[in-house]
């Protein structure tokens, strides 16, 4: 056993003492199998041997390398559930030129006392030897100011040492595992807490015993014991303070950006109000519109799935309801029936996914392809009134639909007037106060693209420590231009709480939320090769996270957990980690999910159903080599709002020599299969075998450091979306999706989330359409900000754990509205169709909240 005795006098002068204790050669009454130090079965052969205990002094530089492992011959000190152990010591004479030598005797209560040794005499000898040992060790440690032993209590001179912890403190259990019978404890000098060596080694591998003694995890607010993981409020989440003047400027800045959108909403409302007055043959002031109560529920259009902000139309018979945009399209004849997507992918077998022959396909496969077409037309009456939708479109085709409202009459127009009035006293000079002088020659940039004729190839990439000086001006400059932003070393702003997957899993098992299975032994993961959900044992999944997994043919098996834990209450199931994540967030004015002053998503009142914007954890396998099939990727897609993604944990998995020899052969089989099916494109052998083209290596790795990052990002400019759309439609057959089947039909290339552009496709995209994304590697501890409307894809180069949260910035509201319009035109059962963001509602309540806060600050 190794006993760590902490002797901190000054932080720089800490010394670790370790007592190495071995089993004795002979002890009367002990069983032979207990003497595991010796291989010989004959006690006579070792009758005169003695195993020494040597007191060694280690400096801090040695303690940093101390792993806490207990020598084999010393494990007699560890407690066991099978039997209790008592220790005896005998002092031997000091050998010439040597050190004091102790002999350690181990006796179990399971073994009967030897006939030669009576129990009372044995106990008396034990006490005498303990006292003798205590005196010797206390003499040697008497010059130090602080000495807290563990396991054995030095009852004599230890109590005389200055500032020693009292008996109650020294007898406390380990704060991590709550067990008293641990052999060795390391006490904290700042609080009564202490941690056993086993827990330090297992749960705090990055901390030395000196670190624990100087300031324990509990004092650092990064303790990951079960109790602390379930607590909240102990971590200060805000990393900056905002003065009242800054608050006023932020709120007025937001109102100034949002007023045009409120004006547009008012115009739509007024127009529909006037049409209703014409239908009823009255003036606008005479008509009354009934109000509907919809607290804590979302009411949306039955035709396009867009949520209602205020006015909408409803059938009095079948309750079919439509939004104002659909009303407008019906009147101008541009309304189009929403088709329904049908399942179009068939499992052709395991061999097919790896380049082999497919299984026989049933004859009715054709009926599973394409969309159901609806040819029925929906027209408005001459006075602007609209009858309920035809039965083929989900309505009853009966009476005229009635106009209804959700908000109070005139509330939106009054809000617009209040917002304009409060800005009148806000001069242009005051509005630009936050826009401090920008650094013209900013070095906090990386080159992420090689586009010709543009000035946006570099991305703003400050360190989290630089934000104190630079603040928001540079962020806002690049953010308003729709550019991604990378912030380095954000985890340094946290407390150091562990993000090891097993730590978060243990925390989740202690804080099970409604709707989450309490059985955490099984997980539902996505197999990246088949793009299908699979069930896997939890320990098996995380073993693969650190060591990797393979298919039967040695092809790497990539699994990922998406939106984990499966709950919209991340702060309920992982409260401590949620606080830690928010604390690490840079530019919290924009992305704080609880109190971001410029985050529209937090402005919704309590009675309004809020969208699930995170935080969410994403855990996935990954390897550096690009496979072409079954890569650990997030396919090309839009986020419905702005987002920030932090890489919080990585583990590098290396392929075996056998895998490295098999993978090129399987890639060639994939190429042959593509050629047979007529879906292949020109391949670059060097690209397939190495994962990178030599002629493009410099171009696509301009922002990559010598040390490989955790994830490879490709983010496209908003203005390139149409060309990107055209390329994907043109080459759609060259991509594979579910069950590794070729993509059969494209509804919306980006919103379908069926495509991942490999290096080869990115090269062709630039050659054919002149489109190139920003490409960079995300390092551990980096936060990536993705503006709304920027299509992006990610491939994991290592096993990665990321945490992401969505937010809505006032600068990108126009893109959120644009995406909402795109989503509403998708087929009925498309996964991206529903308007979960409700951006118009956010605009209204954000301005209302800002007006009230400004009035309170100026009163």
Secondary structure, DSSP 8 states (H G I E B T S, - for coil): ---EEE--SSGGG--EEEEE----S--TT--GGG-TT---S-GGGGTT-----EEEEE-HHHHTT------GGGGGGS--SS--EEEEEEEE---TTS--EEEEEEEETTS---TTS-HHHHHHHHHHHHHHHHHHHHHHHTTSS--B--SS---SGGGGSTT---HHHHT---TTT--S--S-EEE-SSSS-EEEHHHHHHH-TT--HHHHHHS-TTTTT---SHHHHT--SSS----S---HHHHHHHHHHHHHHHHHHHHHHHHHHHHHHHHHHHHHTS-TTT----B---TT---B-TTT--B-SS-EEE-TTT--EE-HHHHHHHHTT------EE--------HHHHTTS------GGGGGGSSEE-------B-TTS-BB---GGGTS-S-SB-EEEBSS-TTHHHHHHHHHHHHHHT--HHHHTTTS----TT---EEE----TT-S--EEE--BGGGHHHHTHHHHHHHHTTT--EEEB-GGGGS------HHHHHHHHHHS--TTS-S-TTEEEEEETTTTEEEEEEHHHHHHHHHH--B-TTS-B--EEEEEESSSS-HHHHSHHHHHHHHHH-SSHHHH-TTT-TTBGGG-S-TTS-----EEEEEEE---SS--SSS--EEEEE--SSEEEEEEEEEE-----HHHHHHHHHHHHHHHHHHHHHT------HHHHHHSS-HHHHHHHTTT--SS--SEEEEE--GGGHHHHHHHHHHTGGG-B-GGG-B----S-TTTTT-----HHHHHHHHHHH----EEEEE-TT-EEEE-TT--EEEEESSEEEEEEEEE-BGGGHHHHHHHHHHHHTS-TT-TT-S--S-HHHHHHHHHHHHHHHHHHHH-
